[in-house]
Amino acid sequence: MGLGICYAPAMEMHLPFQAELLVFLAITAILVPVFSRFRLNPVLGFLLAGVVIGPYGLGRLVGDYPFLSHIVFEDVKGVGILAELGVIFLLFTIGLELSPQRLWAMRRMVFGLGTAQIVVTGAVIGVVAYMWGNSGPASAVIGTALALSSTAMIMKILFDRQQFASPVGQTSFSILLMQDLAVVPLIFMVAMLQDKGAGAEQNVMLSLLLALAKAGGVVAVLVALGHFVVRPALRYVTAGAQGPEFFMAQILLIVICAAWATGEAGLSMALGAFLAGLVLAETEFRNQIEVDIEPFKGMFLGLFFMSVGMGVDLLAVMDNVFWLAASVLGIFAIKAVITAGLCRIWGVSLPTSIQTGLALGQGGEFAFVLFGLAMASGVVEKNVGHFMMMLASLTMILTPFYYRLGEVLAARLVKRKANGMTEVMEQYVKGVEGHVVIAGFGRTGQAVAEVMENNQIPYVALDHQSGHLEALRKKGKPVFYGDASQTHVLDKVKATSARAIILAMDDKKASRTAIENIRRHCKNVPIYARARDEVHAADLQKLGVNDVVLETREISLQLAGRVLQCFEYSAAAASRVLDSEREESEHRNDDVAA
């Protein structure tokens, strides 16, 4: 009985990149948990895995051991094209985190600091390259190509450490965004260096202006389509309840189409994805999109980092180990010093400037594009181009180490500055009595401080995150760098004579350590703390906290109170109900603590 269905023979079934996909999934399933267990950066693991299973690692042994062909990535170029999706999804996620208003507020950093970083760094590296015997055009390409940094590497580290919204995150992103925007002029610069004669130069300049106009038009069209077509289309899909798979398919279509459009316009494909995220950032779909896109971003980014590692030829590194090592150190030193100096000129604090400089010290993805074009056109000799591409790969591999170095140096500078602030803190506290000590000056701590100020209650605040302290102190806020878990810090703020100590920290471990120290040192001072849930609250009460406020409970009670008033409860009646609920919740906490 024929149904008109024809099945292909099993032996003809074959998926593109089938072996590579299996190896990649196996590495991801094993590597990420192991590196997380030992608190190592998974990016480093993917880079090292790429070195091992790439054509210059185990790939060299395939001739002698044919079975290795099943675990070696031979088509690195094809894998690299697929891996670029990781960068695309990463920039899309970054766009979701921002908004057009926030991006416009960053224009001074993006177009000012970002442009200065490219020009000054490119000029200095170009001069160094010229002094080493490269031609003028080749030196210009080398300088500008190595002035660029790796968006994928830095943004991945910032997201993993939840530092994208920090000063170093915002400063780094501003510079990286300008570098992405500079791709078109830099590509045409290579073409201009290749062509000879005034007529050729005029043709290149005309082509550059036309390309920039085309790119600007594409960006404008993308923004317009996002507002007038994409948003209504998403609302239509969700209103029709077609299912989450249709919503996910539409998001993927939007991201890929936006990336393709900017790529066709000569811009970075990742820039198109960033614009798509920016358009959707202020819609009601933002949170769901972030959740849905996260697995795609993580998987393809891992593949991207592996593709970078695959480009490292260990034998070539060993043959040129001295010059490569010297060049890696030189590039990081030049870029770190210049970027940090420019950040200081633009008003960034010294610790953040140093951390940003070291974070952006590596070469970037577009260095491979520019060197490839320069070698193909004869502007850069092939042996020089290959050396520079190897240099860019090695600097990317070392990025996690240099980023950590920047964190360490910034922390030491902050501590040194904090020691200098000790005298200021002592002078302020000298005449204060009956004050409140606030440990942790984030949103919760600042809200508590505002109530104290409005009611003329003196307070002293401590925080060990230095990024925002300087700005707060300029506004006259009595906030100082310090850790409430250290006895000498408590002595400096006269904690033993305080009326109350408020722990507004959101870190459970840090909060527990601080409470233990405060209770030993300040036995009679009441302690008030925030808690995430009832179990956490019970744990804090066991340590000696006098009163605990549940974050979720108060929000829930306030919402419930609004609803009760909709059911014709008076404000007083609703308040009595909430007070009763608070008492019952406190009894539950006491039972849990017991």
Number of C-alpha atoms within 10 A of each C-alpha: 3 5 5 5 5 7 5 7 7 7 6 7 7 9 8 7 13 11 15 18 16 13 17 20 14 11 15 19 11 10 16 17 13 14 15 11 9 8 9 14 16 22 23 22 22 26 26 19 21 28 23 20 24 26 22 22 22 17 21 14 15 16 10 8 11 10 11 16 17 14 18 25 29 17 12 19 12 12 18 17 12 15 22 21 24 23 27 25 27 28 28 29 24 21 23 23 19 18 17 14 8 10 15 10 11 16 14 13 22 24 17 16 20 26 18 19 25 24 13 18 24 23 18 18 24 26 17 15 19 18 12 10 10 18 15 16 19 25 24 24 28 28 24 22 29 29 28 29 28 23 24 22 24 24 21 20 20 20 14 13 10 11 14 21 14 14 19 24 21 18 23 29 25 22 26 25 18 22 25 19 18 17 19 17 17 18 21 19 20 23 20 19 19 20 15 10 8 9 10 14 16 12 13 20 17 12 13 20 14 12 18 17 13 17 21 15 14 20 21 12 12 21 19 13 14 21 13 10 12 20 16 11 14 18 15 13 15 14 10 9 11 11 11 12 9 14 22 15 10 15 20 17 12 18 23 18 17 27 26 18 21 24 17 13 21 18 27 23 25 28 24 30 30 25 25 29 30 25 25 23 23 14 14 12 15 17 12 11 19 18 10 15 17 13 12 14 21 16 16 20 26 26 25 27 28 29 28 25 27 27 21 26 16 15 11 13 17 10 10 12 13 11 13 20 14 10 16 21 13 14 21 22 15 18 29 24 18 21 30 25 17 20 25 16 12 14 9 18 17 16 25 27 29 26 27 29 29 26 31 29 31 29 29 25 22 22 24 20 14 24 27 17 19 25 18 14 15 13 23 25 16 15 9 15 24 16 16 21 24 21 22 28 25 22 25 28 23 16 24 20 14 21 20 14 16 22 20 14 16 21 18 13 16 20 16 11 14 18 14 11 14 17 12 14 19 14 12 13 18 12 7 16 13 14 20 23 25 26 25 26 24 14 11 15 19 17 12 15 24 12 11 15 12 8 9 9 13 18 25 23 23 23 21 18 16 19 15 13 19 15 11 14 12 9 9 9 17 19 23 24 23 24 18 29 18 14 16 12 16 20 15 16 27 21 23 16 16 21 17 19 26 21 26 23 23 15 10 14 9 13 21 18 14 19 24 15 16 25 16 11 16 20 12 14 18 17 22 20 23 21 24 15 14 22 13 17 23 21 16 24 22 12 13 17 23 13 16 22 16 19 13 12 17 13 11 12 18 14 11 15 20 13 13 18 15 10 9 10 15 13 12 10 14 21 17 13 15 19 13 12 14 15 11 12 15 19 12 14 20 15 10 14 16 9
